[in-house]
Amino acid sequence: MIVTMNKAKVFEWTGVVTAIVYSLLVASNIGAEFLGFSLLFISAISIGIWAYLGKHRGILFLQFFYATAGIIGMIRWF
């Protein structure tokens, strides 16, 4: 059986997985902070799209701040 996911679910779960990997990379302190903050940015964009599609305005607003944190983190660790 082939499992199909709608577009919103793909963005939701992409955001979730990248956020989990981001947090583990940064918390492990192994020197992968730039990659971690890049994943935070990808997560914020993905969850932001999911929130927009589902009209979750509060979550969408929050993702602007997570995306900003990702950008600041990438700039600081570059």
N, C-alpha and C positions, 0 to 999 in steps of 0.2 A: 504494500500500500504506500502511495506517495503522500507525504504530508505537505499540505500547502499552507503558507502563511500569507496573510494580507500585508500590504505595504506598511501599515502602522505597526504591526507586530515585529517586522524586521527592524525598523528603526528603534523600537522599544528595547528589544533584546540585544541589538548591537550596542546601544548605549549602556545597558546594564553590564554586559560582559567587559566592555572597554573600561568602565568605571571600576570594576572589581580588579582588573589587571593593573590599572593605574595605581590604585591604593596599595596593592601588594608590592609593586615596584618601588614606590616612594617609601613605604614603611620598612622595606628590607634594607634600605640604605646601601645598595650595591653599586651605586654610580650610574644608575639608569634613570635619573631624574628627568632628563630631557625627553626620553621616550615616554616616561610616565605622564608628564604634562602634555605631551602630544596626544596621548590616549584620553586624557581628561578633556581636552578640546574636542576630540572626535566624539566622545561620549556626550558632551554638552550639546553639540550640534544634532546628534542623532536623537537624543531625548527631547530636544527642542522641537524638532520636526514632528516627532510623535505627539508631543503636547499640543502643537499647533493643529495637527490633523484631528485630534480628539477634543479640541477646545478646552484644554486644561491650562487656563491662563496663568494660574499661580506657578505651576511647574515651568511653564514657558519663561516667565519672568525670572525665576531662579536660575535657569540655564544660561541667561545672559551673564550672570555673575560667575558661574562656573567656567564659562568660555573665557571670560576676562582673566580669571585666575590661571587658566591653562596658558593663555598668551603671556601673562606676566612670568609664570614659571619657566616657559620656554626661553624668554628673553634673558632671564636671570641665569639660567644654566647653560646658555649657548656660549 
